[in-house]
Amino acid sequence: MRRFPTLTLVSTALWIGLVCPGLPVQAQTSAYQVVDRTRATTSAVQVQVAPGRATSISFSQTDETIAYILLADASRVVYSTDVELETGRAKTIFLRVIQPLRFPGATTAPVTNLMVQTIDARGQNRLYTFDIVHSSNPRYVGVQILPAIARAQPSPVVGNLNLTPGRIQTGLSIAIMRGYTSVDDSIVAKVRQLLELIRTENMTASEAAQSVGIPLEVLTELERLSQEEQPTRSVWRVITLEPPSSSQFIAVAKSGRIDKE
């Protein structure tokens, strides 16, 4: 039986950032700021950019492609797309900060805006406005637009649990450290996306879980992990196994153990 290291450098960084929030940990940067399409078309979305870093605005989760882009002040930021706009297949914009330029007759602003017009599979156009904010320490690597989110009724599965973002984040860090799942597993990315939806879209855990496609059993298990004082015997059995897949992690959520020798 091959033992699996219970603590990697990445999970150590996540744990340090969790118990010592005052310490700067680069791994704590969230992947994307996820924004519901309805909100993104009715109000300006803030996008933070920084020197030496690329920032993306992605429509890859929707059926839209980018038809037109207008950057109001091009003296400090340039943009490109994943494919040429003329192809009708562009879905992502990449922003980069440059040294300030002077354009005769042009005006500048500390916070400029980027306007993006898209077209979906049915031929419907949408107009998005993004406020470009310069920052030395951006919170996200980019913005991801999601389809309009249907608000779900609270689920009885989570009715008696205190599924706060803090508890879910704590449980996720513990699950990674104990080897229930790896930091690059797709389910980890979904949990982080769920946390962002709760914070930015004022969604319940049940609504966010439905939106990103996470079984509620996973969230309830993360909540339970966050309250554990001592690992159970079954937990220590799991630690000695090879890293489980997403389906095995869900099995842990449902049963509290993995039956594998």
MOBEL-V912754 format. One record per helix or strand of 3 or more residues. SS is the DSSP state (h for helix, s for strand). FROM is the first residue (numbers start at 1). LEN is the number of residues. If there is no record, write none. Layout:
<<SS FROM LEN> <SS FROM LEN>>
This chain:
<<h 9 11> <h 26 3> <s 33 4> <h 37 6> <s 45 5> <s 54 5> <s 65 7> <s 77 5> <h 85 3> <s 92 6> <s 112 8> <s 125 10> <s 142 5> <h 156 3> <h 165 13> <h 186 16> <h 205 8> <h 216 12> <h 233 7> <h 246 10>>
